[in-house]
């Protein structure tokens, strides 16, 4: 059985990838050269992060299931994901909308992308 820290790492990995988190990461960049983005340590420390230790066991289990499902998909480039409302991106965004009790209908999430 994996330790709690492993489960928390799964949640953190998922947390950094929904559309709204990627947008926040890109807004906080320090420098961009080609495909490389640099960040200052303070910018990363100031990122909002979901508190995995305070999550319910069911939510952690849902995160692990989602990671497994996403691992079975072949993701296109990010721009294509956003243009086509790629199913994996929508699944990831929906997971956090539900987890955070955000009142955003699925169609609106897709439109935000």
N, CA, C and O atoms as CSV, one atom per row, in Angstrom:
chain,resi,resn,atom,element,x,y,z
A,1,UNK,N,N,0.858,-1.192,0.000
A,1,UNK,CA,C,0.000,0.000,0.000
A,1,UNK,C,C,0.897,1.247,0.000
A,1,UNK,O,O,1.790,1.363,0.839
A,2,UNK,N,N,0.663,2.182,-0.940
A,2,UNK,CA,C,1.498,3.392,-0.989
A,2,UNK,C,C,1.303,4.246,0.262
A,2,UNK,O,O,0.243,4.229,0.888
A,3,UNK,N,N,2.337,4.981,0.604
A,3,UNK,CA,C,2.248,5.856,1.773
A,3,UNK,C,C,1.446,7.116,1.430
A,3,UNK,O,O,1.213,7.427,0.262
A,4,UNK,N,N,1.040,7.818,2.464
A,4,UNK,CA,C,0.230,9.020,2.271
A,4,UNK,C,C,0.960,10.063,1.437
A,4,UNK,O,O,0.339,10.764,0.639
A,5,UNK,N,N,2.281,10.173,1.616
A,5,UNK,CA,C,3.029,11.172,0.851
A,5,UNK,C,C,2.956,10.892,-0.646
A,5,UNK,O,O,2.935,11.824,-1.450
A,6,UNK,N,N,2.917,9.620,-1.023
A,6,UNK,CA,C,2.766,9.259,-2.437
A,6,UNK,C,C,1.409,9.733,-2.948
A,6,UNK,O,O,1.311,10.298,-4.037
A,7,UNK,N,N,0.370,9.501,-2.158
A,7,UNK,CA,C,-0.967,9.956,-2.538
A,7,UNK,C,C,-1.015,11.478,-2.660
A,7,UNK,O,O,-1.656,12.018,-3.562
A,8,UNK,N,N,-0.340,12.156,-1.755
A,8,UNK,CA,C,-0.311,13.626,-1.796
A,8,UNK,C,C,0.446,14.102,-3.032
A,8,UNK,O,O,0.083,15.116,-3.630
A,9,UNK,N,N,1.482,13.387,-3.414
A,9,UNK,CA,C,2.242,13.741,-4.622
A,9,UNK,C,C,1.363,13.595,-5.866
A,9,UNK,O,O,1.470,14.389,-6.801
A,10,UNK,N,N,0.502,12.588,-5.876
A,10,UNK,CA,C,-0.428,12.412,-7.002
A,10,UNK,C,C,-1.346,13.620,-7.101
A,10,UNK,O,O,-1.547,14.170,-8.184
A,11,UNK,N,N,-1.899,14.028,-5.969
A,11,UNK,CA,C,-2.805,15.187,-5.964
A,11,UNK,C,C,-2.059,16.432,-6.440
A,11,UNK,O,O,-2.593,17.204,-7.237
A,12,UNK,N,N,-0.835,16.635,-5.962
A,12,UNK,CA,C,-0.059,17.809,-6.366
A,12,UNK,C,C,0.244,17.771,-7.864
A,12,UNK,O,O,0.136,18.791,-8.545
A,13,UNK,N,N,0.618,16.611,-8.374
A,13,UNK,CA,C,0.902,16.492,-9.811
A,13,UNK,C,C,-0.341,16.830,-10.636
A,13,UNK,O,O,-0.257,17.522,-11.651
A,14,UNK,N,N,-1.481,16.336,-10.189
A,14,UNK,CA,C,-2.721,16.658,-10.903
A,14,UNK,C,C,-3.047,18.148,-10.761
A,14,UNK,O,O,-3.485,18.787,-11.718
A,15,UNK,N,N,-2.828,18.697,-9.560
A,15,UNK,CA,C,-3.154,20.091,-9.280
A,15,UNK,C,C,-2.413,21.071,-10.201
A,15,UNK,O,O,-2.955,22.120,-10.552
A,16,UNK,N,N,-1.214,20.743,-10.582
A,16,UNK,CA,C,-0.426,21.651,-11.408
A,16,UNK,C,C,-0.795,21.586,-12.893
A,16,UNK,O,O,-0.202,22.301,-13.701
A,17,UNK,N,N,-1.753,20.749,-13.264
A,17,UNK,CA,C,-2.046,20.540,-14.675
A,17,UNK,C,C,-3.412,20.944,-15.196
A,17,UNK,O,O,-3.570,20.985,-16.416
A,18,UNK,N,N,-4.417,21.248,-14.376
A,18,UNK,CA,C,-5.665,21.704,-14.987
A,18,UNK,C,C,-5.457,23.056,-15.665
A,18,UNK,O,O,-4.472,23.746,-15.404
A,19,UNK,N,N,-6.371,23.415,-16.517
A,19,UNK,CA,C,-6.231,24.629,-17.319
A,19,UNK,C,C,-5.986,25.861,-16.459
A,19,UNK,O,O,-5.122,26.675,-16.784
A,20,UNK,N,N,-6.733,26.012,-15.366
A,20,UNK,CA,C,-6.564,27.222,-14.547
A,20,UNK,C,C,-5.202,27.255,-13.863
A,20,UNK,O,O,-4.644,28.337,-13.675
A,21,UNK,N,N,-4.650,26.102,-13.486
A,21,UNK,CA,C,-3.322,26.082,-12.853
A,21,UNK,C,C,-2.230,26.371,-13.875
A,21,UNK,O,O,-1.274,27.088,-13.578
A,22,UNK,N,N,-2.365,25.818,-15.072
A,22,UNK,CA,C,-1.385,26.111,-16.120
A,22,UNK,C,C,-1.384,27.592,-16.453
A,22,UNK,O,O,-0.331,28.196,-16.653
A,23,UNK,N,N,-2.566,28.165,-16.510
A,23,UNK,CA,C,-2.682,29.598,-16.783
A,23,UNK,C,C,-1.967,30.405,-15.699
A,23,UNK,O,O,-1.255,31.366,-15.995
A,24,UNK,N,N,-2.162,30.006,-14.443
A,24,UNK,CA,C,-1.505,30.701,-13.338
A,24,UNK,C,C,0.011,30.542,-13.418
A,24,UNK,O,O,0.747,31.505,-13.202
A,25,UNK,N,N,0.481,29.334,-13.726
A,25,UNK,CA,C,1.919,29.107,-13.867
A,25,UNK,C,C,2.518,29.984,-14.964
A,25,UNK,O,O,3.596,30.553,-14.797
A,26,UNK,N,N,1.812,30.087,-16.077
A,26,UNK,CA,C,2.316,30.894,-17.191
A,26,UNK,C,C,2.330,32.380,-16.850
A,26,UNK,O,O,3.229,33.107,-17.273
A,27,UNK,N,N,1.341,32.831,-16.091
A,27,UNK,CA,C,1.299,34.242,-15.692
A,27,UNK,C,C,2.448,34.600,-14.756
A,27,UNK,O,O,2.888,35.749,-14.727
A,28,UNK,N,N,2.933,33.637,-13.999
A,28,UNK,CA,C,3.973,33.889,-13.007
A,28,UNK,C,C,5.383,33.680,-13.556
A,28,UNK,O,O,6.347,33.731,-12.791
A,29,UNK,N,N,5.523,33.452,-14.821
A,29,UNK,CA,C,6.851,33.173,-15.368
A,29,UNK,C,C,7.744,34.416,-15.277
A,29,UNK,O,O,7.266,35.550,-15.299
A,30,UNK,N,N,9.025,34.171,-15.176
A,30,UNK,CA,C,10.014,35.246,-15.091
A,30,UNK,C,C,10.572,35.563,-16.463
A,30,UNK,O,O,10.745,36.724,-16.831
A,31,UNK,N,N,10.850,34.508,-17.212
A,31,UNK,CA,C,11.515,34.701,-18.495
A,31,UNK,C,C,11.127,33.560,-19.423
A,31,UNK,O,O,10.970,32.417,-18.994
A,32,UNK,N,N,10.976,33.885,-20.684
A,32,UNK,CA,C,10.647,32.861,-21.678
A,32,UNK,C,C,11.632,32.975,-22.834
A,32,UNK,O,O,11.822,34.054,-23.394
A,33,UNK,N,N,12.250,31.866,-23.182
A,33,UNK,CA,C,13.139,31.801,-24.340
A,33,UNK,C,C,12.808,30.515,-25.074
A,33,UNK,O,O,13.153,29.424,-24.622
A,34,UNK,N,N,12.138,30.650,-26.203
A,34,UNK,CA,C,11.740,29.452,-26.943
A,34,UNK,C,C,10.755,28.645,-26.126
A,34,UNK,O,O,9.704,29.154,-25.736
A,35,UNK,N,N,11.086,27.382,-25.862
A,35,UNK,CA,C,10.194,26.521,-25.081
A,35,UNK,C,C,10.565,26.483,-23.608
A,35,UNK,O,O,9.939,25.752,-22.840
A,36,UNK,N,N,11.560,27.246,-23.194
A,36,UNK,CA,C,11.995,27.260,-21.791
A,36,UNK,C,C,11.353,28.410,-21.035
A,36,UNK,O,O,11.297,29.540,-21.520
A,37,UNK,N,N,10.877,28.106,-19.851
A,37,UNK,CA,C,10.302,29.125,-18.977
A,37,UNK,C,C,11.066,29.076,-17.668
A,37,UNK,O,O,11.266,28.001,-17.102
A,38,UNK,N,N,11.495,30.237,-17.181
A,38,UNK,CA,C,12.204,30.299,-15.907
A,38,UNK,C,C,11.294,30.924,-14.857
A,38,UNK,O,O,10.459,31.779,-15.153
A,39,UNK,N,N,11.486,30.469,-13.621
A,39,UNK,CA,C,10.712,30.996,-12.500
A,39,UNK,C,C,11.648,31.251,-11.319
A,39,UNK,O,O,12.677,30.595,-11.156
A,40,UNK,N,N,11.264,32.197,-10.529
A,40,UNK,CA,C,11.988,32.431,-9.283
A,40,UNK,C,C,11.380,31.523,-8.216
A,40,UNK,O,O,10.201,31.173,-8.274
A,41,UNK,N,N,12.201,31.153,-7.254
A,41,UNK,CA,C,11.743,30.274,-6.181
A,41,UNK,C,C,10.517,30.865,-5.476
A,41,UNK,O,O,9.576,30.142,-5.151
A,42,UNK,N,N,10.533,32.151,-5.247
A,42,UNK,CA,C,9.422,32.823,-4.553
A,42,UNK,C,C,8.113,32.665,-5.336
A,42,UNK,O,O,7.051,32.490,-4.739
A,43,UNK,N,N,8.187,32.727,-6.662
A,43,UNK,CA,C,6.976,32.576,-7.479
A,43,UNK,C,C,6.358,31.200,-7.300
A,43,UNK,O,O,5.135,31.062,-7.261
A,44,UNK,N,N,7.200,30.187,-7.193
A,44,UNK,CA,C,6.702,28.828,-7.004
A,44,UNK,C,C,6.164,28.661,-5.585
A,44,UNK,O,O,5.129,28.027,-5.382
A,45,UNK,N,N,6.854,29.220,-4.620
A,45,UNK,CA,C,6.397,29.125,-3.227
A,45,UNK,C,C,5.048,29.814,-3.029
A,45,UNK,O,O,4.283,29.424,-2.147
A,46,UNK,N,N,4.748,30.830,-3.832
A,46,UNK,CA,C,3.502,31.581,-3.692
A,46,UNK,C,C,2.329,30.976,-4.455
A,46,UNK,O,O,1.214,31.490,-4.382
A,47,UNK,N,N,2.570,29.884,-5.190
A,47,UNK,CA,C,1.478,29.256,-5.927
A,47,UNK,C,C,0.436,28.701,-4.963
A,47,UNK,O,O,0.792,28.074,-3.965
A,48,UNK,N,N,-0.850,28.924,-5.249
A,48,UNK,CA,C,-1.874,28.284,-4.416
A,48,UNK,C,C,-1.850,26.778,-4.687
A,48,UNK,O,O,-1.733,26.343,-5.833
A,49,UNK,N,N,-1.962,25.999,-3.625
A,49,UNK,CA,C,-1.911,24.543,-3.751
A,49,UNK,C,C,-3.032,23.929,-2.930
A,49,UNK,O,O,-3.293,24.353,-1.804
A,50,UNK,N,N,-3.688,22.937,-3.493
A,50,UNK,CA,C,-4.724,22.216,-2.770
A,50,UNK,C,C,-4.058,21.448,-1.624
A,50,UNK,O,O,-2.952,20.933,-1.785
A,51,UNK,N,N,-4.711,21.371,-0.496
A,51,UNK,CA,C,-4.138,20.711,0.683
A,51,UNK,C,C,-4.506,19.228,0.674
A,51,UNK,O,O,-5.565,18.842,1.169
A,52,UNK,N,N,-3.640,18.414,0.119
A,52,UNK,CA,C,-3.898,16.975,0.034
A,52,UNK,C,C,-4.102,16.331,1.405
A,52,UNK,O,O,-4.983,15.482,1.541
A,53,UNK,N,N,-3.317,16.701,2.435
A,53,UNK,CA,C,-3.526,16.052,3.730
A,53,UNK,C,C,-4.918,16.279,4.318
A,53,UNK,O,O,-5.384,15.476,5.126
A,54,UNK,N,N,-5.584,17.363,3.923
A,54,UNK,CA,C,-6.914,17.628,4.468
A,54,UNK,C,C,-8.032,17.072,3.585
A,54,UNK,O,O,-9.211,17.249,3.893
A,55,UNK,N,N,-7.675,16.410,2.504
A,55,UNK,CA,C,-8.690,15.854,1.603
A,55,UNK,C,C,-9.277,14.570,2.178
A,55,UNK,O,O,-8.608,13.831,2.900
A,56,UNK,N,N,-10.534,14.322,1.846
A,56,UNK,CA,C,-11.199,13.076,2.239
A,56,UNK,C,C,-10.573,11.904,1.490
A,56,UNK,O,O,-10.059,12.066,0.383
A,57,UNK,N,N,-10.619,10.743,2.094
A,57,UNK,CA,C,-10.044,9.534,1.472
A,57,UNK,C,C,-10.672,9.276,0.107
A,57,UNK,O,O,-9.974,8.853,-0.815
A,58,UNK,N,N,-11.969,9.519,-0.043
A,58,UNK,CA,C,-12.634,9.307,-1.331
A,58,UNK,C,C,-12.059,10.237,-2.393
A,58,UNK,O,O,-11.879,9.829,-3.540
A,59,UNK,N,N,-11.772,11.471,-2.026
A,59,UNK,CA,C,-11.201,12.419,-2.986
A,59,UNK,C,C,-9.794,11.997,-3.411
A,59,UNK,O,O,-9.420,12.161,-4.572
A,60,UNK,N,N,-9.022,11.456,-2.479
A,60,UNK,CA,C,-7.688,10.935,-2.810
A,60,UNK,C,C,-7.832,9.741,-3.752
A,60,UNK,O,O,-7.106,9.632,-4.740
A,61,UNK,N,N,-8.775,8.843,-3.441
A,61,UNK,CA,C,-9.012,7.683,-4.310
A,61,UNK,C,C,-9.445,8.124,-5.702
A,61,UNK,O,O,-9.017,7.549,-6.702
A,62,UNK,N,N,-10.295,9.148,-5.764
A,62,UNK,CA,C,-10.723,9.682,-7.065
A,62,UNK,C,C,-9.527,10.243,-7.837
A,62,UNK,O,O,-9.442,10.080,-9.054
A,63,UNK,N,N,-8.606,10.902,-7.131
A,63,UNK,CA,C,-7.408,11.451,-7.781
A,63,UNK,C,C,-6.555,10.322,-8.349
A,63,UNK,O,O,-6.059,10.419,-9.471
A,64,UNK,N,N,-6.386,9.260,-7.580
A,64,UNK,CA,C,-5.587,8.122,-8.058
A,64,UNK,C,C,-6.246,7.470,-9.271
A,64,UNK,O,O,-5.560,7.095,-10.222
A,65,UNK,N,N,-7.568,7.335,-9.243
A,65,UNK,CA,C,-8.290,6.769,-10.390
A,65,UNK,C,C,-8.153,7.668,-11.615
A,65,UNK,O,O,-7.961,7.193,-12.734
A,66,UNK,N,N,-8.253,8.971,-11.384
A,66,UNK,CA,C,-8.115,9.917,-12.487
A,66,UNK,C,C,-6.719,9.837,-13.091
A,66,UNK,O,O,-6.573,9.827,-14.313
A,67,UNK,N,N,-5.698,9.779,-12.251
A,67,UNK,CA,C,-4.335,9.664,-12.757
A,67,UNK,C,C,-4.187,8.405,-13.619
A,67,UNK,O,O,-3.550,8.435,-14.672
A,68,UNK,N,N,-4.777,7.309,-13.161
A,68,UNK,CA,C,-4.714,6.068,-13.936
A,68,UNK,C,C,-5.418,6.241,-15.288
A,68,UNK,O,O,-4.892,5.833,-16.324
A,69,UNK,N,N,-6.609,6.849,-15.270
A,69,UNK,CA,C,-7.354,7.080,-16.519
A,69,UNK,C,C,-6.565,7.977,-17.473
A,69,UNK,O,O,-6.468,7.694,-18.667
A,70,UNK,N,N,-6.008,9.055,-16.936
A,70,UNK,CA,C,-5.255,9.989,-17.768
A,70,UNK,C,C,-3.996,9.327,-18.332
A,70,UNK,O,O,-3.561,9.641,-19.440
A,71,UNK,N,N,-3.421,8.411,-17.560
A,71,UNK,CA,C,-2.236,7.702,-18.001
A,71,UNK,C,C,-2.486,6.794,-19.194
A,71,UNK,O,O,-1.545,6.403,-19.885
A,72,UNK,N,N,-3.742,6.457,-19.442
A,72,UNK,CA,C,-4.103,5.600,-20.573
A,72,UNK,C,C,-4.306,6.413,-21.855
A,72,UNK,O,O,-4.396,5.847,-22.944
A,73,UNK,N,N,-4.377,7.738,-21.722
A,73,UNK,CA,C,-4.648,8.602,-22.870
A,73,UNK,C,C,-3.350,9.109,-23.494
A,73,UNK,O,O,-2.319,9.211,-22.828
A,74,UNK,N,N,-3.423,9.414,-24.754
A,74,UNK,CA,C,-2.302,10.053,-25.449
A,74,UNK,C,C,-2.698,11.515,-25.651
A,74,UNK,O,O,-3.583,11.829,-26.447
A,75,UNK,N,N,-2.034,12.389,-24.926
A,75,UNK,CA,C,-2.382,13.806,-24.963
A,75,UNK,C,C,-1.733,14.489,-26.169
A,75,UNK,O,O,-0.537,14.321,-26.411
A,76,UNK,N,N,-2.514,15.252,-26.915
A,76,UNK,CA,C,-1.918,16.077,-27.967
A,76,UNK,C,C,-1.242,17.296,-27.334
A,76,UNK,O,O,-1.263,17.453,-26.113
A,77,UNK,N,N,-0.652,18.144,-28.149
A,77,UNK,CA,C,-0.017,19.356,-27.621
A,77,UNK,C,C,-1.068,20.202,-26.885
A,77,UNK,O,O,-2.266,20.082,-27.141
A,78,UNK,N,N,-0.604,21.045,-25.980
A,78,UNK,CA,C,-1.502,21.827,-25.139
A,78,UNK,C,C,-2.449,22.688,-25.959
A,78,UNK,O,O,-3.634,22.773,-25.638
A,79,UNK,N,N,-1.957,23.321,-27.000
A,79,UNK,CA,C,-2.821,24.183,-27.812
A,79,UNK,C,C,-3.966,23.374,-28.411
A,79,UNK,O,O,-5.113,23.821,-28.413
A,80,UNK,N,N,-3.655,22.191,-28.916
A,80,UNK,CA,C,-4.712,21.342,-29.476
A,80,UNK,C,C,-5.697,20.908,-28.389
A,80,UNK,O,O,-6.902,20.847,-28.633
A,81,UNK,N,N,-5.196,20.611,-27.208
A,81,UNK,CA,C,-6.088,20.236,-26.106
A,81,UNK,C,C,-7.101,21.342,-25.827
A,81,UNK,O,O,-8.287,21.084,-25.624
A,82,UNK,N,N,-6.613,22.567,-25.822
A,82,UNK,CA,C,-7.483,23.704,-25.520
A,82,UNK,C,C,-8.449,24.001,-26.662
A,82,UNK,O,O,-9.605,24.351,-26.426
A,83,UNK,N,N,-7.982,23.864,-27.881
A,83,UNK,CA,C,-8.833,24.155,-29.043
A,83,UNK,C,C,-9.938,23.117,-29.219
A,83,UNK,O,O,-11.027,23.445,-29.688
A,84,UNK,N,N,-9.664,21.871,-28.848
A,84,UNK,CA,C,-10.621,20.796,-29.109
A,84,UNK,C,C,-11.359,20.321,-27.869
A,84,UNK,O,O,-12.146,19.378,-27.948
A,85,UNK,N,N,-11.124,20.952,-26.727
A,85,UNK,CA,C,-11.700,20.491,-25.459
A,85,UNK,C,C,-11.394,19.009,-25.279
A,85,UNK,O,O,-12.292,18.198,-25.051
A,86,UNK,N,N,-10.114,18.671,-25.385
A,86,UNK,CA,C,-9.655,17.284,-25.300
A,86,UNK,C,C,-10.170,16.619,-24.026
A,86,UNK,O,O,-10.133,17.210,-22.946
A,87,UNK,N,N,-10.647,15.391,-24.163
A,87,UNK,CA,C,-11.316,14.697,-23.060
A,87,UNK,C,C,-10.469,14.617,-21.787
A,87,UNK,O,O,-11.004,14.781,-20.691
A,88,UNK,N,N,-9.183,14.372,-21.905
A,88,UNK,CA,C,-8.331,14.286,-20.723
A,88,UNK,C,C,-8.249,15.606,-19.985
A,88,UNK,O,O,-8.285,15.634,-18.754
A,89,UNK,N,N,-8.139,16.699,-20.723
A,89,UNK,CA,C,-8.091,18.031,-20.120
A,89,UNK,C,C,-9.414,18.332,-19.432
A,89,UNK,O,O,-9.433,18.870,-18.325
A,90,UNK,N,N,-10.514,17.990,-20.081
A,90,UNK,CA,C,-11.835,18.240,-19.491
A,90,UNK,C,C,-12.013,17.408,-18.217
A,90,UNK,O,O,-12.537,17.905,-17.220
A,91,UNK,N,N,-11.580,16.142,-18.248
A,91,UNK,CA,C,-11.667,15.287,-17.051
A,91,UNK,C,C,-10.884,15.898,-15.892
A,91,UNK,O,O,-11.366,15.931,-14.760
A,92,UNK,N,N,-9.690,16.374,-16.175
A,92,UNK,CA,C,-8.833,16.967,-15.148
A,92,UNK,C,C,-9.455,18.246,-14.588
A,92,UNK,O,O,-9.513,18.440,-13.374
A,93,UNK,N,N,-9.910,19.101,-15.476
A,93,UNK,CA,C,-10.547,20.343,-15.020
A,93,UNK,C,C,-11.794,20.049,-14.189
A,93,UNK,O,O,-12.009,20.667,-13.147
A,94,UNK,N,N,-12.617,19.104,-14.652
A,94,UNK,CA,C,-13.850,18.765,-13.931
A,94,UNK,C,C,-13.563,18.195,-12.547
A,94,UNK,O,O,-14.298,18.469,-11.598
A,95,UNK,N,N,-12.502,17.408,-12.427
A,95,UNK,CA,C,-12.158,16.839,-11.126
A,95,UNK,C,C,-11.957,17.961,-10.098
A,95,UNK,O,O,-12.484,17.892,-8.988
A,96,UNK,N,N,-11.195,18.988,-10.472
A,96,UNK,CA,C,-10.920,20.050,-9.507
A,96,UNK,C,C,-12.110,20.989,-9.323
A,96,UNK,O,O,-12.286,21.546,-8.239
A,97,UNK,N,N,-12.912,21.172,-10.334
A,97,UNK,CA,C,-14.135,21.973,-10.165
A,97,UNK,C,C,-15.023,21.313,-9.116
A,97,UNK,O,O,-15.570,21.986,-8.242
A,98,UNK,N,N,-15.162,19.996,-9.209
A,98,UNK,CA,C,-15.994,19.276,-8.233
A,98,UNK,C,C,-15.326,19.255,-6.858
A,98,UNK,O,O,-15.989,19.487,-5.847
A,99,UNK,N,N,-14.027,18.980,-6.812
A,99,UNK,CA,C,-13.310,18.914,-5.540
A,99,UNK,C,C,-13.406,20.231,-4.776
A,99,UNK,O,O,-13.592,20.240,-3.559
A,100,UNK,N,N,-13.278,21.337,-5.495
A,100,UNK,CA,C,-13.279,22.659,-4.868
A,100,UNK,C,C,-14.670,23.277,-4.767
A,100,UNK,O,O,-14.824,24.424,-4.346
A,101,UNK,N,N,-15.684,22.497,-5.162
A,101,UNK,CA,C,-17.080,22.955,-5.111
A,101,UNK,C,C,-17.277,24.270,-5.858
A,101,UNK,O,O,-17.990,25.167,-5.408
A,102,UNK,N,N,-16.623,24.351,-7.006
A,102,UNK,CA,C,-16.771,25.540,-7.840
A,102,UNK,C,C,-18.071,25.396,-8.620
A,102,UNK,O,O,-18.379,24.319,-9.132
A,103,UNK,N,N,-18.810,26.450,-8.706
A,103,UNK,CA,C,-20.106,26.403,-9.383
A,103,UNK,C,C,-19.930,26.781,-10.856
A,103,UNK,O,O,-20.369,27.844,-11.294
A,104,UNK,N,N,-19.280,25.893,-11.609
A,104,UNK,CA,C,-19.037,26.135,-13.026
A,104,UNK,C,C,-19.561,24.926,-13.794
A,104,UNK,O,O,-19.030,23.827,-13.636
A,105,UNK,N,N,-20.585,25.101,-14.617
A,105,UNK,CA,C,-21.066,23.969,-15.417
A,105,UNK,C,C,-19.986,23.502,-16.385
A,105,UNK,O,O,-19.144,24.291,-16.813
A,106,UNK,N,N,-20.015,22.204,-16.730
A,106,UNK,CA,C,-18.976,21.634,-17.592
A,106,UNK,C,C,-18.826,22.411,-18.892
A,106,UNK,O,O,-17.703,22.634,-19.344
A,107,UNK,N,N,-19.907,22.819,-19.491
A,107,UNK,CA,C,-19.824,23.550,-20.760
A,107,UNK,C,C,-19.025,24.832,-20.588
A,107,UNK,O,O,-18.259,25.206,-21.477
A,108,UNK,N,N,-19.191,25.512,-19.457
A,108,UNK,CA,C,-18.455,26.757,-19.204
A,108,UNK,C,C,-16.968,26.479,-19.030
A,108,UNK,O,O,-16.140,27.288,-19.449
A,109,UNK,N,N,-16.615,25.357,-18.424
A,109,UNK,CA,C,-15.201,25.005,-18.277
A,109,UNK,C,C,-14.578,24.874,-19.645
A,109,UNK,O,O,-13.492,25.398,-19.893
A,110,UNK,N,N,-15.257,24.181,-20.529
A,110,UNK,CA,C,-14.748,23.991,-21.884
A,110,UNK,C,C,-14.617,25.335,-22.581
A,110,UNK,O,O,-13.635,25.569,-23.285
A,111,UNK,N,N,-15.584,26.217,-22.400
A,111,UNK,CA,C,-15.526,27.536,-23.026
A,111,UNK,C,C,-14.363,28.367,-22.489
A,111,UNK,O,O,-13.790,29.173,-23.222
A,112,UNK,N,N,-14.009,28.178,-21.216
A,112,UNK,CA,C,-12.886,28.916,-20.633
A,112,UNK,C,C,-11.564,28.511,-21.251
A,112,UNK,O,O,-10.619,29.298,-21.298
A,113,UNK,N,N,-11.504,27.277,-21.725
A,113,UNK,CA,C,-10.257,26.804,-22.294
A,113,UNK,C,C,-10.025,27.493,-23.601
A,113,UNK,O,O,-9.017,27.241,-24.262
